[in-house]
Amino acid sequence: MQVVALWCERRGFQCIYRTRIRSGVTLRLHGILPSFTLCTQSPDVFSEVGDQTQDLREEEHKNCLSLKIEKLGRGQPVLSAFQNWMGDGFPIHRGDIFHAINRLRKLKMNKRALEVMEWVIRERPYKLKELDYSYLLEFTTKLHGISQGERLFCRIPHEFQNELLYNNLVLACLDKASITLSLAYMKKMRELGHPISPYVFNRLIILHSSPGRRKAIPKILTQMKADRVAPHVSTYNILLKIEANQHSIQGLTKVFDDMKRAQVEPNEITYCILATAHAVARLYVVSEAYVEAVEKVKTGDNWSTLDVLLMLYGYLGKEKELERTCSVVQQLPHVRIKSFVLSIEAFGRIGRLNRSEELWLEMKSRKQLKYTEQYNSIISVYCKHGLVDKATELFKEMEMNGCKANAITYRHLTLGCLKAGLVEEALKTLEVGIDEITTTKVRRSAPWLETTHSIVEIFADMGDIENVKKWFGELKEARYTRYTFVYNTLIRAHVKAQVYDPDLLRKMILGGARPDAETYSLVKLLEQFRS
């Protein structure tokens, strides 16, 4: 059954969990998406037993039903995998099927997962339970739509039409954004006395998380309380992420206070969201305190948590801790491209260009350079330090290798040109980047906004009020101007351009930013240009 527990990352971050709901609420968590997804990796392998461990892994892979199913070619029936498995002398246990289903779900092989469950229901290799029908309902709805899922639900034996099946049906409707139908099924669950899962409410909150629909979230929480459904830690994590995406530190603090009052124990995802939000807001002392909390509560070497720590230690300028975390990541059985990218950017942020270059070369040797994101990571490092010649060389190499530059690439190159004093080239590059298609997710991501703000800062120091206002509007649209330091940049531009605007302070406060000592000093300087 699909259950949404959290969605958080640096560039947009989500985390989806699968849950088995019993009358108590027994959870089985399976990480699905990478942004703030927690997917536990194997622990570090000591060198003296490395070969033995590798042999054991190979033997486990050989004796894994899931891998046999995953390796089936297009058009090959799932029956051949089961025949191969049983031909090797292995019985088909419930655990093998559940493991296979969770693997296939993670790989988004929904059609193959449905074939597995149809075979299980048809052949009955073990005594069927409600979770088997739950999986069948889940993938039927995903592939064939809600109406087909509803028809299947009616054909499931009545003894299995319990809270698990109903919760799964509601979630299937929510996955298709059919809110009205899901609310109708929730009403029926109340009539039948079936408890509603907190993950149903989580999904409702996520569907109402856009700025235009956020007003409905308090009503959802009120209904949750009326149904006597205790918010799960994932519920608070979703609420925290919503506030973080809106760049509202005040709202973030309020949600976290509510969480503590409800005596819900924060987990590593909670602290990662809090630490990242405060780092983006340049509240580094608070962010560091939450990073310490992450280190205390993190379980094992979760690649997602390690990725967040790489980013955070870059923000905080913690070179020793960054090197340590990078070393742990490099020792994982499989190092993702994303981890390389974050490591390169983090070392570049603290000024360790040589280390960024080392990691770039290592990624180049271990991974095939086939993604624009890989090139953007090292280009961003060079551009932040004004090394536009090196960035241009990589830009040419990227084009030669068939990787098309995107809006992010041009935004970095614009910053690099400005840092190098090449203003005309910067403006031309900026205009080229505008023509590139950019998703809302990218335009609201912290890296994009930080790069844009760095560009605005340079224009402000030049007294180019026209370009400052032009690109300040982009920051305002993403609510990034709620941070005091961003609005101070606009005021500084007016001071440099000697242009008086009596409404700046009022607009700043109405926009959600709190004036600080620098703000009032800049406003006082601006007063001398009053005509």
C-alpha positions as CSV (number, residue, x, y, z in Angstrom):
1,M,0.0,0.0,0.0
2,Q,1.3,3.4,-0.9
3,V,1.7,5.8,2.0
4,V,3.3,9.2,1.8
5,A,5.4,10.0,4.8
6,L,7.6,12.9,3.7
7,W,8.8,15.0,0.9
8,C,12.1,17.1,1.5
9,E,15.6,18.0,-0.3
10,R,17.7,20.3,-1.1
11,R,16.3,20.9,-4.6
12,G,13.0,20.1,-3.8
13,F,12.9,17.3,-1.4
14,Q,10.1,14.2,-1.1
15,C,10.0,10.9,0.8
16,I,7.4,8.2,0.3
17,Y,7.0,5.3,2.6
18,R,5.0,2.1,2.2
19,T,3.1,1.1,5.2
20,R,1.3,-2.0,6.4
21,I,-1.5,-0.9,8.6
22,R,-2.8,-3.3,11.2
23,S,-5.4,-2.6,13.9
24,G,-2.6,-1.1,16.0
25,V,-0.6,0.7,13.2
26,T,2.4,-1.5,12.4
27,L,4.8,0.2,10.1
28,R,7.1,-1.1,7.4
29,L,9.0,1.7,5.8
30,H,10.5,1.5,2.3
31,G,12.2,4.7,1.0
32,I,11.2,5.5,-2.6
33,L,12.3,8.9,-3.8
34,P,15.7,10.6,-3.5
35,S,15.3,14.1,-2.1
36,F,14.9,13.5,1.4
37,T,14.4,9.8,1.1
38,L,16.0,7.6,3.7
39,C,17.2,4.4,2.2
40,T,19.5,2.5,4.4
41,Q,22.7,1.3,2.7
42,S,24.9,-1.5,3.9
43,P,27.4,-0.5,6.6
44,D,31.0,0.3,5.9
45,V,33.0,-2.8,5.0
46,F,36.3,-3.4,6.8
47,S,39.2,-4.0,4.4
48,E,40.2,-7.3,5.9
49,V,36.8,-8.9,5.3
50,G,35.9,-7.0,2.1
51,D,36.3,-9.9,-0.2
52,Q,34.3,-12.3,2.0
53,T,31.5,-9.7,2.2
54,Q,31.5,-9.3,-1.6
55,D,31.2,-13.1,-2.1
56,L,28.3,-13.2,0.4
57,R,26.6,-10.3,-1.5
58,E,27.0,-12.1,-4.8
59,E,25.5,-15.3,-3.3
60,E,22.6,-13.3,-1.8
61,H,21.9,-11.7,-5.2
62,K,22.0,-15.1,-6.9
63,N,19.4,-16.4,-4.4
64,C,17.1,-13.4,-4.8
65,L,13.7,-13.8,-6.4
66,S,13.4,-10.0,-6.9
67,L,16.5,-9.8,-9.1
68,K,15.3,-12.7,-11.2
69,I,12.1,-10.8,-11.9
70,E,13.9,-7.5,-12.5
71,K,16.2,-9.1,-15.0
72,L,13.4,-10.4,-17.2
73,G,13.5,-9.0,-20.7
74,R,10.7,-7.1,-22.3
75,G,7.8,-9.4,-23.2
76,Q,9.1,-12.2,-21.0
77,P,6.3,-13.5,-18.7
78,V,6.9,-13.3,-15.0
79,L,6.1,-17.0,-14.8
80,S,9.6,-17.8,-16.2
81,A,11.2,-16.1,-13.2
82,F,9.0,-18.2,-10.8
83,Q,9.8,-21.4,-12.7
84,N,13.5,-20.6,-12.6
85,W,13.3,-19.9,-8.9
86,M,11.5,-23.1,-8.0
87,G,13.7,-25.0,-10.4
88,D,16.6,-24.0,-8.2
89,G,14.9,-25.7,-5.3
90,F,13.5,-22.6,-3.6
91,P,9.9,-22.4,-2.3
92,I,8.0,-19.1,-2.8
93,H,7.5,-17.5,0.6
94,R,5.4,-14.4,1.4
95,G,8.6,-12.5,2.3
96,D,10.1,-13.2,-1.1
97,I,7.1,-11.7,-2.8
98,F,6.9,-8.7,-0.5
99,H,10.6,-8.0,-1.0
100,A,10.2,-8.2,-4.8
101,I,7.1,-5.9,-4.7
102,N,8.9,-3.3,-2.7
103,R,11.9,-3.5,-5.0
104,L,9.8,-3.2,-8.2
105,R,7.8,-0.3,-6.7
106,K,11.1,1.5,-5.9
107,L,12.2,0.9,-9.5
108,K,8.8,2.1,-10.8
109,M,8.3,-1.2,-12.5
110,N,4.6,-1.1,-11.8
111,K,3.5,-3.3,-14.7
112,R,5.8,-6.1,-13.6
113,A,4.7,-5.7,-10.0
114,L,1.1,-6.2,-11.1
115,E,2.0,-9.3,-13.0
116,V,3.6,-10.7,-9.9
117,M,0.6,-10.1,-7.7
118,E,-1.8,-11.5,-10.4
119,W,0.3,-14.7,-10.4
120,V,0.2,-14.9,-6.6
121,I,-3.5,-14.4,-6.5
122,R,-4.0,-17.0,-9.2
123,E,-1.5,-19.7,-8.1
124,R,-1.7,-19.1,-4.3
125,P,1.8,-20.3,-3.4
126,Y,0.9,-19.5,0.3
127,K,-2.2,-18.6,2.3
128,L,-3.3,-15.2,1.0
129,K,-3.8,-12.3,3.4
130,E,-5.1,-8.7,3.1
131,L,-1.7,-7.3,2.3
132,D,-1.6,-9.4,-0.9
133,Y,-4.9,-8.0,-2.1
134,S,-3.7,-4.6,-1.0
135,Y,-0.7,-4.8,-3.4
136,L,-3.0,-6.1,-6.1
137,L,-5.4,-3.1,-5.6
138,E,-2.5,-0.6,-5.6
139,F,-0.9,-1.6,-8.9
140,T,-4.2,-2.2,-10.6
141,T,-5.3,1.3,-9.8
142,K,-1.9,2.7,-10.9
143,L,-2.0,1.1,-14.3
144,H,-5.7,0.9,-15.1
145,G,-7.3,3.8,-13.2
146,I,-9.6,4.3,-10.2
147,S,-12.7,2.8,-11.8
148,Q,-10.9,-0.5,-12.4
149,G,-9.6,-0.4,-8.9
150,E,-13.1,0.1,-7.5
151,R,-14.4,-2.9,-9.5
152,L,-11.5,-5.0,-8.2
153,F,-12.2,-3.9,-4.6
154,C,-15.8,-5.2,-4.9
155,R,-14.6,-8.6,-6.1
156,I,-12.1,-9.0,-3.2
157,P,-13.4,-11.5,-0.6
158,H,-15.5,-9.6,2.0
159,E,-13.3,-10.9,4.9
160,F,-10.3,-8.9,3.5
161,Q,-12.3,-5.7,2.9
162,N,-11.0,-4.2,6.1
163,E,-9.2,-0.9,7.1
164,L,-6.0,-1.8,5.2
165,L,-7.9,-2.2,1.9
166,Y,-10.0,0.9,2.5
167,N,-7.0,3.0,3.4
168,N,-5.2,1.7,0.3
169,L,-8.3,2.5,-1.9
170,V,-8.4,6.1,-0.5
171,L,-4.6,6.5,-1.1
172,A,-5.1,5.2,-4.7
173,C,-7.7,7.9,-5.3
174,L,-5.5,10.5,-3.8
175,D,-2.6,9.4,-6.0
176,K,-4.8,10.2,-9.0
177,A,-5.7,13.6,-7.3
178,S,-9.3,12.5,-7.0
179,I,-9.9,14.3,-3.7
180,T,-13.8,14.3,-3.8
181,L,-13.9,10.5,-4.2
182,S,-11.3,9.9,-1.5
183,L,-13.3,12.0,0.9
184,A,-16.4,9.9,0.1
185,Y,-14.5,6.7,0.9
186,M,-13.2,8.3,4.1
187,K,-16.8,9.0,5.1
188,K,-17.7,5.4,4.5
189,M,-14.8,4.2,6.6
190,R,-16.1,6.3,9.5
191,E,-19.6,4.7,9.1
192,L,-18.0,1.2,9.1
193,G,-15.9,2.1,12.1
194,H,-12.6,1.6,10.2
195,P,-9.7,3.8,11.5
196,I,-8.2,6.2,9.0
197,S,-4.4,6.1,8.6
198,P,-2.5,9.2,9.3
199,Y,-0.8,8.7,6.0
200,V,-4.1,9.4,4.2
201,F,-4.1,12.8,5.9
202,N,-0.5,13.3,5.0
203,R,-1.4,12.8,1.4
204,L,-4.2,15.3,1.6
205,I,-1.9,17.8,3.1
206,I,0.6,17.4,0.3
207,L,-2.1,17.8,-2.3
208,H,-3.1,21.1,-0.6
209,S,0.5,22.3,-0.2
210,S,0.6,24.8,-3.1
211,P,0.3,28.5,-2.1
212,G,-3.2,28.7,-3.6
213,R,-4.6,25.7,-1.6
214,R,-2.7,26.0,1.7
215,K,-5.7,27.5,3.5
216,A,-7.3,24.1,3.5
217,I,-4.5,22.5,5.6
218,P,-5.8,23.8,9.0
219,K,-9.2,22.2,8.2
220,I,-7.5,18.9,7.3
221,L,-5.6,19.0,10.7
222,T,-8.9,19.7,12.5
223,Q,-10.6,16.8,10.8
224,M,-7.6,14.6,11.7
225,K,-8.2,15.6,15.3
226,A,-11.9,14.9,15.1
227,D,-11.2,11.4,13.7
228,R,-8.9,10.9,16.7
229,V,-5.9,10.2,14.4
230,A,-2.7,11.2,16.1
231,P,-0.3,13.0,13.7
232,H,2.7,10.9,12.8
233,V,6.3,12.3,12.8
234,S,6.0,12.3,9.0
235,T,2.9,14.6,9.3
236,Y,5.0,17.2,11.1
237,N,7.9,16.7,8.7
238,I,5.6,17.5,5.8
239,L,4.3,20.6,7.5
240,L,7.9,21.7,8.3
241,K,8.9,21.2,4.7
242,I,6.0,23.3,3.5
243,E,7.1,26.2,5.7
244,A,10.7,25.7,4.6
245,N,9.7,25.9,0.9
246,Q,7.9,29.1,1.7
247,H,11.1,30.5,3.4
248,S,9.1,31.1,6.5
249,I,11.4,30.6,9.5
250,Q,8.6,31.8,11.8
251,G,6.2,29.3,10.5
252,L,8.8,26.6,10.7
253,T,9.4,27.4,14.4
254,K,5.7,27.3,15.1
255,V,5.3,23.8,13.5
256,F,8.3,22.5,15.4
257,D,6.9,23.9,18.7
258,D,3.5,22.2,18.0
259,M,5.4,18.9,17.4
260,K,7.2,19.2,20.8
261,R,3.9,20.0,22.5
262,A,2.3,16.9,21.0
263,Q,5.3,14.9,22.3
264,V,6.1,13.6,18.9
265,E,9.8,12.6,18.8
266,P,11.7,14.2,15.9
267,N,13.7,12.0,13.6
268,E,16.7,12.6,11.4
269,I,14.4,13.9,8.6
270,T,13.0,16.5,11.0
271,Y,16.4,17.8,11.9
272,C,17.6,17.7,8.3
273,I,14.7,19.9,7.3
274,L,15.3,22.3,10.2
275,A,19.1,22.5,9.6
276,T,18.7,23.1,5.9
277,A,16.1,25.8,6.3
278,H,18.2,27.7,8.7
279,A,21.3,27.3,6.6
280,V,19.5,28.7,3.6
281,A,18.3,31.6,5.8
282,R,22.0,32.2,6.8
283,L,21.1,31.5,10.4
284,Y,24.2,29.3,10.7
285,V,24.4,29.0,14.5
286,V,20.9,27.6,14.7
287,S,21.6,25.4,11.7
288,E,24.7,24.0,13.4
289,A,22.7,23.0,16.5
290,Y,20.3,21.0,14.3
291,V,23.2,19.4,12.4
292,E,24.5,18.1,15.7
293,A,21.1,16.7,16.4
294,V,21.2,14.9,13.0
295,E,24.5,13.4,13.9
296,K,23.1,12.1,17.2
297,V,19.9,10.5,15.9
298,K,20.9,9.3,12.4
299,T,20.7,5.5,12.0
300,G,23.5,3.9,10.0
301,D,24.9,5.3,6.8
302,N,21.8,6.5,5.0
303,W,22.9,8.0,1.7
304,S,20.1,10.6,1.8
305,T,21.1,11.9,5.3
306,L,24.8,11.9,4.3
307,D,24.0,13.9,1.2
308,V,22.2,16.5,3.3
309,L,25.2,16.6,5.7
310,L,27.6,17.2,2.8
311,M,25.5,20.2,1.8
312,L,25.2,21.5,5.3
313,Y,28.9,21.2,6.2
314,G,29.5,23.2,3.0
315,Y,27.2,25.9,4.2
316,L,28.7,26.0,7.7
317,G,32.3,26.0,6.4
318,K,33.1,22.8,8.5
319,E,36.0,21.5,6.4
320,K,37.0,18.7,8.8
321,E,33.4,17.4,9.1
322,L,32.9,17.7,5.4
323,E,35.9,15.7,4.6
324,R,34.8,13.0,7.1
325,T,31.3,12.8,5.7
326,C,32.7,12.7,2.1
327,S,35.0,9.8,3.1
328,V,32.0,7.8,4.5
329,V,30.0,8.4,1.3
330,Q,32.9,7.3,-0.8
331,Q,33.1,4.0,1.1
332,L,29.5,3.1,0.5
333,P,28.9,0.1,-1.8
334,H,27.4,2.4,-4.5
335,V,28.2,6.1,-4.7
336,R,25.5,8.0,-6.5
337,I,26.2,10.8,-9.0
338,K,24.1,13.1,-6.8
339,S,26.6,12.5,-3.9
340,F,29.5,13.4,-6.1
341,V,27.7,16.6,-7.3
342,L,27.0,17.7,-3.7
343,S,30.5,17.0,-2.5
344,I,32.0,19.0,-5.4
345,E,29.7,21.9,-4.7
346,A,30.3,21.7,-0.9
347,F,34.1,21.9,-1.2
348,G,33.7,24.7,-3.7
349,R,31.5,26.6,-1.2
350,I,34.3,26.6,1.4
351,G,37.0,27.5,-1.1
352,R,38.6,24.1,-1.5
353,L,38.8,24.2,-5.3
354,N,41.5,21.6,-5.5
355,R,39.4,19.1,-3.6
356,S,36.4,19.9,-5.8
357,E,38.6,19.2,-8.8
358,E,39.8,15.9,-7.3
359,L,36.2,14.8,-6.8
360,W,35.3,15.9,-10.3
361,L,38.1,13.8,-11.8
362,E,37.1,10.8,-9.6
363,M,33.5,11.1,-10.7
364,K,34.8,11.3,-14.3
365,S,36.7,8.1,-13.9
366,R,34.1,6.1,-12.0
367,K,30.9,7.5,-13.6
368,Q,30.2,8.2,-17.2
369,L,29.7,11.9,-17.8
370,K,26.3,11.9,-19.5
371,Y,24.3,14.4,-17.4
372,T,24.3,18.2,-17.5
373,E,24.0,18.2,-13.7
374,Q,27.5,16.7,-13.5
375,Y,29.1,19.5,-15.5
376,N,27.0,22.1,-13.7
377,S,28.5,21.1,-10.3
378,I,32.1,22.0,-11.3
379,I,31.0,24.9,-13.5
380,S,29.2,26.4,-10.5
381,V,32.4,26.1,-8.3
382,Y,34.5,27.9,-10.9
383,C,31.9,30.6,-11.5
384,K,31.5,31.4,-7.8
385,H,35.2,32.2,-7.7
386,G,35.3,34.1,-10.9
387,L,37.3,31.5,-12.9
388,V,35.3,32.0,-16.0
389,D,38.0,30.7,-18.4
390,K,37.9,27.2,-16.7
391,A,34.1,27.3,-16.6
392,T,34.1,28.1,-20.4
393,E,36.4,25.2,-21.1
394,L,34.0,22.8,-19.3
395,F,31.1,24.4,-21.1
396,K,32.7,23.5,-24.4
397,E,33.6,20.0,-23.3
398,M,30.0,19.5,-22.1
399,E,28.6,20.5,-25.5
400,M,31.1,18.2,-27.2
401,N,30.0,15.2,-25.0
402,G,26.4,15.7,-26.0
403,C,25.2,17.3,-22.8
404,K,23.0,20.3,-23.5
405,A,23.5,23.4,-21.4
406,N,20.3,24.4,-19.4
407,A,19.1,27.5,-17.6
408,I,21.1,26.5,-14.5
409,T,24.3,26.4,-16.6
410,Y,23.7,29.8,-18.0
411,R,22.8,31.3,-14.6
412,H,26.2,30.0,-13.2
413,L,28.1,31.4,-16.2
414,T,26.4,34.7,-15.7
415,L,27.6,34.9,-12.2
416,G,31.1,33.8,-13.3
417,C,31.2,36.6,-15.9
418,L,30.1,39.2,-13.4
419,K,32.7,38.0,-10.9
420,A,35.4,38.4,-13.6
421,G,34.2,41.9,-14.5
422,L,32.7,40.9,-17.9
423,V,29.4,42.7,-17.5
424,E,28.4,42.7,-21.2
425,E,29.1,39.0,-21.6
426,A,27.2,38.4,-18.4
427,L,24.1,40.2,-19.6
428,K,24.2,38.3,-23.0
429,T,24.5,35.0,-21.1
430,L,21.7,35.9,-18.8
431,E,19.4,36.6,-21.8
432,V,20.3,33.2,-23.4
433,G,19.4,31.5,-20.2
434,I,16.0,33.1,-20.1
435,D,15.1,31.4,-23.3
436,E,15.7,28.0,-21.7
437,I,12.7,26.2,-20.2
438,T,12.9,26.1,-16.4
439,T,10.5,24.2,-14.1
440,T,8.9,25.9,-11.1
441,K,10.7,23.4,-8.9
442,V,14.1,24.6,-10.2
443,R,13.1,28.3,-10.0
444,R,12.2,27.8,-6.3
445,S,15.1,25.7,-5.4
446,A,17.7,27.1,-2.9
447,P,20.7,26.7,-5.3
448,W,18.9,28.6,-8.1
449,L,17.8,31.4,-5.7
450,E,21.2,31.7,-4.1
451,T,22.9,32.1,-7.5
452,T,20.3,34.6,-8.6
453,H,20.8,36.6,-5.4
454,S,24.6,36.6,-5.9
455,I,24.0,38.1,-9.3
456,V,21.7,40.7,-7.8
457,E,24.3,41.5,-5.2
458,I,26.9,42.3,-7.9
459,F,24.4,44.5,-9.7
460,A,23.6,46.2,-6.4
461,D,27.2,47.0,-5.8
462,M,27.4,48.5,-9.3
463,G,24.4,50.7,-8.6
464,D,22.5,49.1,-11.5
465,I,19.1,49.6,-10.0
466,E,17.3,48.5,-13.2
467,N,18.8,45.0,-13.3
468,V,18.5,44.7,-9.5
469,K,14.7,45.4,-9.6
470,K,14.3,43.1,-12.6
471,W,15.8,40.0,-10.9
472,F,14.6,40.9,-7.5
473,G,11.1,40.3,-8.8
474,E,12.1,36.6,-9.5
475,L,13.3,36.3,-5.9
476,K,10.1,37.9,-4.6
477,E,8.0,35.4,-6.6
478,A,9.7,32.5,-4.9
479,R,9.3,34.3,-1.5
480,Y,13.0,34.3,-1.1
481,T,12.7,38.0,-0.2
482,R,11.4,37.0,3.3
483,Y,15.0,36.8,4.3
484,T,16.3,40.1,5.6
485,F,19.7,39.9,3.8
486,V,17.9,39.7,0.5
487,Y,15.9,42.8,1.0
488,N,19.0,44.6,2.3
489,T,20.5,44.0,-1.1
490,L,17.7,45.9,-2.7
491,I,18.1,48.8,-0.3
492,R,21.9,48.8,-0.8
493,A,21.3,49.1,-4.6
494,H,19.2,52.2,-4.0
495,V,22.0,53.6,-1.8
496,K,24.7,52.9,-4.5
497,A,22.5,54.4,-7.2
498,Q,21.6,57.3,-5.0
499,V,17.9,56.7,-5.7
500,Y,15.5,57.4,-2.8
501,D,12.4,55.3,-2.2
502,P,10.4,56.1,0.9
503,D,8.4,52.9,0.7
504,L,11.3,50.4,0.9
505,L,11.1,49.7,4.6
506,R,7.3,49.4,4.6
507,K,7.4,47.0,1.6
508,M,10.1,45.0,3.4
509,I,8.0,44.5,6.5
510,L,4.8,43.7,4.5
511,G,6.7,41.2,2.5
512,G,7.6,39.2,5.7
513,A,11.2,40.3,6.2
514,R,12.3,41.6,9.6
515,P,14.6,44.7,9.4
516,D,17.9,44.3,11.3
517,A,20.7,46.7,12.2
518,E,22.1,46.7,8.7
519,T,18.7,47.6,7.3
520,Y,18.3,50.6,9.5
521,S,21.9,51.7,8.7
522,L,21.2,51.5,5.0
523,V,17.8,53.4,5.3
524,K,19.6,56.1,7.2
525,L,22.2,56.4,4.4
526,L,19.3,56.5,1.9
527,E,17.7,59.4,3.7
528,Q,20.5,61.8,2.4
529,F,19.3,61.3,-1.1
530,R,15.8,62.6,-0.3
531,S,15.0,65.3,-2.8
